[in-house]
């Protein structure tokens, strides 16, 4: 009960006290407007399960032609302000509506309150989507491509999870990590730029720019044009291109390597990236072997393996 507001506590205490229950049921008060007997056959009565644990005097008059919602005078709980019913409807004060269903205050659970609060902060559009769309001029088809990409690129669950966090704006720089208590300094440890964000790490940091330039030089068969900021941060969204999968796979592993190095407070290097490429290729090879899809595996990794001078097995 510690998470329930004082207003609720007063309402619950009011309706659980014997004197209130006696007054609501009409005993000794001369109030004959509210029936005290239960009926299981009337269509106008409230389900007994709604009122179990509370007073029995919260039914409306039979045959009045009014529904419970009309008698109470509320349109359902849509905000935290409506959780406690108006004191003008004293006979229904121990009921609230959750998803158009009358619920007893005595049976209200914390998760019900939590759900109501969440319903009030829902956004019409995903916050990250609304923030990034005008920057890169993205359309709905490109967002659909972005959301479905990880299932086409890789069978590795870590890379899929990383891409999911990327598309929902859940990747952080030192600016946010300091707020969360994981960093003592919010500056970029690679270039000392203040208030490092994920966008700075992927796009603006001079150390990472050198890494992107090195990748463009070493993988000319995959990256034939300079990478744009959109490709560095989100990926390659031209789904009709032949190198769509392999290019995005290379960019995804690079982003994951850079982000992990930043968390570990080490400088990302090209040699470290090559090691990660080989590591994830071996993981996917093992998965493909178990699923009898080795041929598809090497078709996907062929260009990267050629660039790494590892060759493609016969």
N, C-alpha and C positions, 0 to 999 in steps of 0.2 A: 504493500500500500504506500510505500515511500515515494513512488513515482507518480501518484495521483495527486492532482491539485487540491488545494484547500477547499475550493468550491465544491468539488466532487465529494470530498470527505464530509462536508456539512450535509450534502444531499443524502449520502448513504446513512449517516448517523440519524438524520431526520426520519428516514423511512424504515430503519431497523429498530428504532426505539419502540417499546411496547405502547406508549401513549399515542404515538403517531399511528401505529397500526390499528389501535382501537378506534381512533378518530376516523380513519379512512374506511373502516368496515362499517361504520355507522353505529357501533355499540356505545350507548350512553351519550351520544351526541345529538340524537334526534335527526340525523341526516338519513332520509329514506330514499334519496334519489339514486343511490348506487346499490345494485343488487349484491347480496352476500352469498348466494348459492351458485355453485358451479354447474354448468351444463355442457354436455359433450355433443349435443345435437344441433345447437343453434349455429347458423352460418354467420351470425353477427358477433359471436363471441371471439375473444382472442384465444389462441392456443394456450392450454394450461401450462405447457412447457416453457412458455415465455415468462410466465409469472411465478414459476416455482422458485421458492426461496424468498419471495417478497410477499407483500400484503395481497389479500384477495379482493380488495375493494377497488381495483383499478380497471374494472370492466365498464363499458359504456352502457347506457340504457338500451334495452332490447327494443327493436322495432322503431328506432329513432330515425332510420334512414341515413345515418351518417356512418362513414367508415371511421376506423380508429385514427387514421392520419388526419381526416377532416376534423374530428373532435379535438385532437391534440393541437392542430393548427400549425404543423411544421411540414416542410417539404423533404425531410430526410436530412441526415447529418452529412454536411458537405464541407464543414470546416470545424476547427477546434472550438469556435465560439458556440456552435450548436450542440456540443456534446451534452450540456445540461439543459433540459427543457425549461421553457418559460415558467416562472412561478405563477402565472395567470391560469395555468392548467394544472392545478394542484393534484387532481385525481389521477393524472397520468405522469406525474413528476418522476416516477421511478422507472420510466421507459425512455429509451432513446432509439433512433432509427439508424441502422447501419446497413447500407445497400438496400434501402427500402424494407428492411425487416425489423420489426420491433424487438428490442433486446433489453432485458432487465439490467439495471445498473448493478445489481448484486452479482450478476453473472458476467460482467464486463471484464475482459482480460487485457493485459498490457499490450499484447500483439494487436488487439483491436484498435487501441489508441494509436499505436505505432503506424498501423496501416492508414488510419485517417490522416495522420500528420503527413505521411508520404504522399497521399493523394493530393494534398494541397501544394506540394512543391514540384509536381510533375511539370516538365517542360514540353511545350509543343514540338520542339525539335531538340535533338541531342545537343548539349552545350558545345562540345568539341566540334560537331558538324557545323553549327551556326557560326562558330568563330573562324573556322578554316575555310569554309565555302567561299566567302568574298575575297579571301587572300589569293587563292589559287583558281578562282572562277570554276568551281566544280559543279557538275550537274548530278541529277539523281542516278543516272546510269553509271557514272564514275564512282559514286558512293557504293552502289551495288557491287561493282567490280572490286572495289577496295575491301568490302566486307567478306566477299567469297574467295578472295585470292589465296589465303593461307591453306585452304583445303586442296588447292591445285598445286601449290608450290612444294609442299613438304609433308612428310609423314611424321616428322619429329614434333612431339607435343610441346616442347619448350619454345620452339620457334613459332608454333601456332599461337601459343599463349602470349608471346611477346607481341605478335602482330595484332592480336585482339586488344591488348592494352594500348597499342599505338593508335588504333582506329577509334578508341574511346577517350583519348586524351589522358591516359593514366600512366604516362612515362614522365619522369620528373628530373629536373636539374637540381643543382645545389641550392637554388633559391627556395624551392619547395622542401627539399630534404632538411634544410635548416629549420624551417617552420615545424616539420614533423619531429625534430629532435635527433636526426641522424647525422647532422653536420654542425660543426662549430662555426664554419665560415661559408657564406653564400657565394663567394667568388669562384670563378672557373679556375681549377687548379692547373689547367694547361696554359692559359693565356692571361690569368689574373683579371679577366673582365668581371666587373661586379654583377651580382644577381644572375647567375648562370641559369638558363632555362634549357629545356630539351631542344627547342628550336635553335638556340645559340650553339649548342653542342653539335647538332647535325649540319648547320648551315654556315655559321659565322666564325666559329673558332678557327684561328689560323693553323693550328696543329692538325685538326681534322680535315681542313681544306687540302693540306699537303697529302693526306692519306687518300682523299677522293681523287686527286690528280694522279697519284701513283696507280690507283685502280684503273683509271681511264687509259693509262699507258700500258699496263700489263694485260688488260683484257680488251684489246681492240676488236677482236672477233665478236664480242658481246656488246660493248659500249662504243659505238661508232661516232657519237656526238657528245659534246660536253654535257655533263649531268646538270639538270635544272634543280632549283631549290625544292620544287614539288617532288621530284624523283628522289632527292636525298632524304627528305623527311617522310614522305608517304609511300612512294614507289612509282613504278611505271604503269600507267593506267590505260594504255592503248592495247586493248585485249585482242585485237585482230592481228597484231604483229606476230611474226614467226618466233621472235626471241622473247615474247612476253613472259613466259614462265622462268626461263633460265636467267633473264636479266633481273627479274624481281627476286629470285632466289639469292642471287649474288648481293643485291642491295639489302635484302632482309638480314642476311648473315652479317654483313658489314655493320648495319645499324645495331644489331644485337651485340656485336663485339665491342663497338664504341661505347655503348650504354653500360655494358658490364664492366669495362675498364674504368669508366667514370665512377661507378659505385665502389669499385675496389681501390680507387685512388691511384691508378697506374696509367701510364701513357699508352694509348693504343698504337701499335706499330703494324706495318705491312706484314712482317714475319709472323706476328701473332695472328693476323687475319688468315694467312695461308694455313697456319696450324688449325684454326677453327674450321676452315673449309674442308680440310682433309678429315677432321674429326666428325663433322656432320655427314660427310659423304659415306664414311664407314658405318655410321649408325643407320642411315637410310639403306645402305647395302644389306645390312643384317636383316632389316625389316622386309626388304624386297625378297630376300632369300627365303624367309619363312612363308611369304605369301606367293612365292613362285612368280615374281614380277621383276626378275633381274634384268631382263631385256629392256623393259620400260625405264628402269633405274638408270642404265647407262645411256639411253637415248636422252634423258633429261640432263645428266651430268656431263655429257660428252664434251661440250664446249669448254666448261670449266676445267675438266681434266686435261684437255689439250693445252690450255693456257698454263696449267701447272706443270706441264711436261711429265705427267704421270702416264699418259697413254690410256687407251681403252682396251681392256682385255678382249681377246677373241672369243 
